[in-house]
Amino acid sequence: MWPRRHALRALGASLALPALTPALAQFRVEIGGTGMTQIPIVLGRFRDEDRQPQSISAIVRADLERSGIFKVVDGVAPVDENGTPDYNALKARGADWVAAGSAARLADGRIDVRFRLWDVVKGADQGGQSEPTLPVDLRMSAHHVSDQIYQKVTGQRGVFSTRIAYVTKAPGKFTLRITDADGENIQAALIDNQPIISPSWSPDGGELAYVTFHDKKAKVVIRNVRTGATREVAAFKGSNSAPAFSPDGRTMAVTLSKDGGSHVFLMDRNGGNVRRFTDSTGIDTEARFSPDGGSVYFVSDRGGGPQIYRQSVGGGGATRVTFNGAYNISPALSPDGKLLAYISRGNGFKVMVMDLATNEVRSVSDTNDDESPSFAPNGRYIIYATKSDGRDVLMTTTVDGKFKSKLLESGLDIREPVWGPFGR
């Protein structure tokens, strides 16, 4: 039995594989939302992309549409990246932006992915980029194009080339998976016949911490996602769970029961210098650092039911943060530290977002079986696991809840997504 919703995490398990291996299942993306003003953009097929292993324009289009920011305008004559678009004709079609590109095979076997972007409203060339890439990395180059378009248009970094990690359960098998932000390019980082829980990215994206039940002992392990090398950092008496990195990557917060009860401890990322952080007669768990590293948010039932608290790393007592509802768990902080996402139990389990300056709280979920919210590194999106139409899915939503993308994978129980940082 692996309970789907839980405030105080059960203990997990693992059996290491040497490194990342391809998985066969692929996501299918469904998009929906209302109440958003979208930016109309023309995006034609990239010249010579039909000679390449993947359609760059199709990947870019899916990225832009899934963001909720863009609406692709169809039925417009192709634009050459080396030419000048007909701004008047594009305006007549309602387009504000236009992008064009090419994918030419180089003599050394690489593919030169080029694109250019124009502001139709201003009638201005916004520049572009050229990226020679190996055929196997063509999808990533397409995501880079999407990131460039997103940033030039919105002024914020795109997250299309970032990664997500999550756990799946099939009969007799648990898998820690890593995918691109669009749910494609799935890789199995770890497979076991025992549970794997609580994945957490390092700030540089090079490692994942998680909880394993190796030799029937609950331990916190850190895994290098490139080499597959692992190291134990918490294997004390009792349970060792809920790892989280500090923003500088030097410190970790973990939940330990080595002193009796369950409390949050801080330690160096190598497992040394372990010191108790929380002090209550209740259960303290699910710690997350604030983006500035000065505070830790965690879940505690010290007041009778699970609520989210904040405590300074420098010392002092804990302050209760959540008051709406009797059951609030799974805190996640936006990269700018202004928003807190969490799961609240009321009429089901739903993702909530709190403005930490005003304490205003709103639901951003249309479902009732949500878990494990995690912010994208640009702070514009949240990913979480839920059930939709009777199926386990990963869902992304804009932080205002107006636009959602459903990532479906049939036949698998999907848990605990966590969005990785910028960079690979």
Secondary structure, 3 states (H helix, E strand, C coil): CCCCCCCCCCCCCCCEEEEEEECCCCCEEEEEECCCCCEEEEECCCECHHHCCCCHHHHHHHHHHHHCCEEECCCCCCCCCCCCCCHHHHHHCCCCEEEEEEEEECCCCCEEEEEEEEECCCCEEEEEEEEEECHHHHHHHHHHHHHHHHHHHHCCCCCCCCEEEEEEEECCEEEEEEEECCCCCCEEEEEECCCCEEEEECCCCCEEEEEECHHHCCEEEEEECCCCCEEEEECCCCCEEEEEECCCCCEEEEEECCCCCCEEEEEECCCCCCEECCCCCCCEEEEEECCCCCEEEEEECCCCCCEEEEEECCCCCCEECCCCCCCEEEEEECCCCCEEEEEEECCCEEEEEEECCCCCEEECCCCCECEEEEECCCCCEEEEEEEECCEEEEEEEECCCCEEEEEECCCCEEEEEEECCCCC
